[in-house]
Amino acid sequence: MKLKRLFIRNINSLKGDHEIDFQSAPLKDAGLIGIVGKTGAGKSTLLDAITLALFNRIPRMSSKMTGDFMEQTGSILTRGEISAMTEVDFEVLENNVPVTYRSKWTLSTVSRGKRRGQINDYHMEVWNLESNKQISDKKGKVPELNEKLIGLSFDQFVKSVMLSQGQFTAFLSANEKDRSALLEKITRSFDFREISIKVYQQYKMLDEQYKRLKTRVDEVQPKSEEELQEVNSQIKMLNEEISNEKKNRDYLFQGVDHKKRIEANQLNIKEKKNELKAYQQEEVSINNIRKKVEAHERLLPILPVYQEWKNQKESLYQVEQKKGSIEKQLVENQNKQSVQNALFTSASKETQQLNQEWEKANLLWKEVDELDRNIQLKKESVYHLNEQKDTSVKRGKTLEQSEIELTEKLTHLRSSLQSDENWGLEHQSLSTLEDDLPLIRSHVSQKQKLDSNFEEAIHIVSVGIQQKLSPLTYSQKKETIEGWEKSGKATLKTLEGALKYPDLPFEVLDDRIQLFDSYEKQLQLIQEQERQIQVLTLEQENIQTRKKSNEERLLVTQKESDYLKVLIEELEVKVRRLSLESSENIEKLRSQLIEGEACMVCGSVHHPYAHETSSKDELKEVEHQLVISKKEYQEKLKNHQTELSTKAKIEATVESLLLQKNKLNIDLNEFKEEGKSLVLKINQLDIPPDKQSAKEFQDEKSRILEIQSKKKGLEEISTLYQIVLQIVEIDKELTSYITKYNKYVATENDWEQLVALKTKWDDKQQLIKEYPKLILEKEEQKAQNKKLISDHLLEVQKLNNDISDVNSNLEYQGKERHRLFGEKEIEKERAVLLDKKTEQDRKVRQIELELSKLKAEILSFEKQVIDYSKEEKSISTLLLESKSKLDLKLASAAITLSSFENGLLEENEYQELSLKVKHYDNALTALNSSLETLLSEVGKAISEDKFKEQTLEQLQDSFAEQEIKIQSKETELRALETEISLNNEKVKELEETLKKISTMKPEYDLWKTMNTLIGSSNGDEFNKFAQSIVLRKLLHKANHHLKKFTDRYLFAPPKVNGTQDLYILDRYAGDKERVVSSVSGGESFLLSLSLSLGLADLASNNVKVESLFIDEGFGTLDEEALDQAISALEKLNDLGGKTISVISHVPQIKERVPAKIQVISNGSSGHSKIEVTQ
C-alpha cells in the first residue's frame, strides 16, 4: 500500500483547505520526509485524517466517530466551521497491476431549524480513480471495503504504517513488569488475557449449573409403579360408578320432562279455548265488514266506464288552462318585438357615423406615425453617440489617473530604495545570528517540549499540588518537589511497616474478601428463603380453612335452589288451575268432559262433582307467592354460582401455593449447599467464618490500596522532578544567549521576533537588488500612457461634432409632429375610437339577437294555441260519448250516480277489508284444528307416563339427590387425576434434568479441562505464556531489520520464563550476551526502530507497505545519536524503497531531511496551515 495524496478541510486546528501531494516535487523523490511544527500545531492531525478517511477511526480514540460523539467531545470539526472533509488517495497492487483508489470522509452541521449548528452524522465513499467510478457510498461498508482493498484492518494499519517510536524506546528500558504491560499494549494482545478469563468464567458458570442439576435429580421423587396402579384402579372404579349414576339421573330426567310436557299441553288447551271464545265475540263485526266488501264487488262492472268519464272530464279542464296561459304570453312578446325594432333602427345610424370617423382618423395617424419613427431613430443615434463619448471620457480619466499613479510609484520606489539601503546598514549585525540560531532553536524546542511534558505530568497529580506549584519559578519548584519526595518516602515506609499480611498477594487478598462477601450474601438468601416458606405455609393453612367453608356453603346453596325450583313449578301449576277456575263456569266445563279423557283443568280422567270453587283472592295470593319465590330462586342461583367460582379460585390457589413452596424448598437446598461449600473453602484457609475475619481482610486491602496510591504519587513527583531539572539547565543556556543579543531580545519569548527581523533584513537586501529594474519599467509605462492621452482628446472632439448635427435635425421633426397631432399618443387615440366602434357593434348584435329570439317564441306560441284548440274540441266529443255509456250502465243496475259513488270503496280500503275477513276465516279454522290435536296428545301422554304413581315434585327431589351423588364422585375423581398429573410432571422433569446432564456432560468436561490448562480469574498465566511467543516472533522480525542497520548487534532469543530482561548478542565480542540497557543512545534508537519495523511486519499480514510514519522518539537523543538515527532512516529508505515520514520537534531532523511538511501555527487564532518545502 502506497500513500499518494492527502486532502484536509477544517479538521481540528487545520482550518480551510490543505493538500499534500506525495507524487509531486519535492515529496515524490524525497524518500525521507520531515513533518515539523510546534507542539499542538496539528502534526498528529495528519495521521488522524488518514485513518479517518479510511476507517472512520483515529488512533488516539477507542471508539468510531459519530455525530453525537463529536458533538459531546468537540473533536474533529474546526471550531466555528460548518463542514469538514478528508480524502486519501492510495495505491495497491491488483494482479500485480497498480490501481489507485480515493477514500473520502465528510461531515456537516444542520443549517436550519431547532437543531441548527448541531453535527449531522458523517458520510463516506470510495472511488476507483482508474475508471473514475464510485464503488461504494455506504458509510458502514466503506471501512470494510478499504480493509479488503489494502489488506489491513484498522489495528493492523496503525501498527504497520504509523510507528510509535517512543513506546519501543520505553520498552527497551523498562523493568520486567512494565515491559510486560508495554508489550501487551504495543502488540494489542489483550485477547490472550481475555480468553483466559472467559474460559475461567465459562467453567464456573457451567460448574454451578451442573451441580444444581445433580441436586435436582436427588430431590424429584415420583410415585412407584405399585402406587400408580392403586391410583389408576381407584380412578377406573369411580368412572364406572359415575357412569351408572348418570344413567339413573338421565332416566329420572326423562320422567320429569314427560310430566312437564303433559302440564304444558293442558295449559295450551285452556289458552286455545280462550282464543276460540274471543274469535266468536268478533263474529258480528266481521260479518258487517263482509257485507261492505260484497256490495263493492257488485259495483265493479260499472267502475271502468265511470273511471273513463271522470278522466276525460279532468283532461278537458287541463287543456283549457294551458291554452289561456299561452295566449297571454303571445300578446306580451308581440309588444316586446315592436320596442326592439325601434332600437335597431337608431343603433344602425350610429354605427355608420363611427365608421366614417374611423377612416378619417387613420389617414392622420399614418402621417404622424412616420414622424414618430424618424424622431425615435434620431434619439437613439444621439444616445449611442453620448455613450461613446462617456466611455471615451472615462478612459481619458483612467489614463490621467494612471499617469498620476505611475508618477507616485516612481517616487515611492526611489524613496524605498534609499530607505531600505539605510535600514540594511543599521542592522548589518543581524547576519551574524545565523550560526547561533540553530542552537537557540534547539534549546527553545527542548524547553517547549519539556514545558508540555511538565503540563501533562502536572495534570496527573492532585489539584492541591497543581495550585502550590503554579505560582513558583522552576528553581522554586525544584526545591519544593525535593522536599515532597523525601516526605513521601518516609510516609510510605511507615505504611508498609503497618501491614499484617505483607507476603500475601493482593489478588489472593481480594479473592478472600470476595469469598467472605459471598458467604454473607448466601446467609441472607437462606434467611429470606426460610421466611418466604413460612409465609406460604400460613397461606396454605388459611386457604384450607376457606376451602372447607366453601364446600359447606355449596351444599347449602344447592339444596336451597333445588327446593325453590320445585316450589316454583308447583306454584305455576296452581296458578294455571286457579286461573281457569276463576274464568270458567264449572258446570259448563263439566258439560264438555268426556269420560275416560283427561280434564283440561286438572288432567285427571276421573271427574267428581265440584262442591266448591276457588276464589279470585286465592289466585292473587298464589301469584304473589310465585313472584317472591322466583326472585328468591334467582338470588340463590347467583349465590351458588358465586360459591362455584370461589371454589375454582381456591383450587387454583392451592395448586399455585404448592408449586411455589416446592420451588422455594428446592432453592433453599441449593442455597444451603452453596453456603456449605463456602464454609468449607473458608475453613480450608484456617480462618474462622465470622465478621471479624472479614473486617481484618477489608482493612488490609485498604492499607495496600493506600500504599499503591502513595507509590503512584511518588512516581508522579519523581517524574515532575526530572522534568524540572532539565528545564532549569536549559534556562541557564538561554539566559547566556539573551545577554549576548540584548539589543533585540529581553526574554526567551522574544526569539521568534529576532528571527522575524533577520528574515526582514534578507527580504530588504533582495529588494535593493530588484529596485533599478522596477524603476525602469515604470518610466517606460509612463511614456506609453502620455501617447494614449493625446489620441483620446482627438476622439472626443469628433464625437461632439456628430452629436450637434443630429440634435438640429431632431428639433425640426419635433416641431412638425406637434403641429399635426400635438402631444397626443396615436395608440391611445386609436384605442378610444376602437372601443366606441366595438361597443356599438355589440349593441347592434344584442338587439338583432333579441329580435330573433322574440320572433321564434311568437311563432311557437301561435302554433301551440292552434294545437290546444284542436285538442279541446276532440276531448269534448269523447266526454259526451262516455257520459252516455255511464248513464246506460247506471240505468241497467237501477241506481243513481250519487248512490254509485257512495257505495264504491277506495281500492286500499277494499283490499284491507277483504284481507281482514280472509284472515279471520283462516285463523278460526286453524284454532279448531289445533285444539283437536292438543286434546289427542294429552290423552296419549297420560297413558304413556312411566311414573304414574309419583308426582312431579317427588321425581324432581330424586333427580336433585342423584346430581349431588354424581358431583361428589366427580370431585373425588378430579383429586386422583390431579395426583396423577403432578406425578407425570415429576417424571417429565426428572427425564428432562437427566437429559440436560447427559447433554451438558461433554461441554462441562471440555471447559473443565480448558480451565485446568489456561483458565484463571485474572488471566495472568496464559497471557504471560502467549506474550513470550509474541515476543519471540517480534524479535525474529526485528533482527531482520537490525542486520540492515548494523553488523554488530542482534536480539538474543527470549528466555524460557517469558518477559525477563532483554538481551542482545554483541557479534564484535564473540556473540556475548548484553542487556539492552548497556548500549549507547544511537544504538538504542536502532534497536527500538528495528522493533517498530518488526511489529509492522507482524501486523501487515504480508501486505507490502511503502509508506511509513514514525511519530516522535528523537527528542532525547544527543547530537551523535541523532546523526546515527537519521542515517539509519536514510539507509532504510535506500534498502527498503519505503517513503518514511518522521514527526519531530528536533531542528536537526528538519535540516537533514530533503523535504518537509511544515505545520505552521497562528498563535492568536489557534489555527494552522501546511507548507511543503525543501
Secondary structure as UniProt FT lines:
FT   STRAND          2..11
FT   TURN            12..13
FT   STRAND          14..21
FT   TURN            22..23
FT   TURN            25..30
FT   STRAND          32..37
FT   TURN            39..40
FT   HELIX           43..55
FT   TURN            59..60
FT   HELIX           67..73
FT   TURN            79..80
FT   STRAND          83..94
FT   TURN            95..96
FT   STRAND          97..109
FT   TURN            114..117
FT   STRAND          123..128
FT   TURN            129..132
FT   STRAND          133..136
FT   TURN            139..141
FT   HELIX           142..150
FT   HELIX           154..161
FT   STRAND          162..164
FT   HELIX           165..173
FT   HELIX           176..187
FT   HELIX           190..219
FT   HELIX           225..281
FT   HELIX           283..299
FT   TURN            300..302
FT   HELIX           303..426
FT   HELIX           428..434
FT   TURN            435..436
FT   HELIX           437..460
FT   HELIX           463..469
FT   TURN            470..471
FT   HELIX           474..497
FT   TURN            502..503
FT   HELIX           506..583
FT   HELIX           586..592
FT   TURN            595..596
FT   TURN            600..602
FT   HELIX           616..684
FT   TURN            685..686
FT   HELIX           691..740
FT   TURN            741..744
FT   HELIX           748..750
FT   HELIX           751..821
FT   TURN            822..823
FT   HELIX           826..893
FT   HELIX           897..903
FT   HELIX           907..943
FT   TURN            946..949
FT   HELIX           952..1014
FT   HELIX           1020..1045
FT   STRAND          1049..1051
FT   TURN            1056..1057
FT   STRAND          1063..1066
FT   HELIX           1067..1069
FT   STRAND          1072..1075
FT   HELIX           1076..1078
FT   HELIX           1081..1100
FT   TURN            1101..1102
FT   STRAND          1107..1111
FT   TURN            1115..1116
FT   HELIX           1119..1136
FT   STRAND          1139..1144
FT   HELIX           1147..1152
FT   STRAND          1155..1162
FT   TURN            1163..1166
FT   STRAND          1167..1173
//
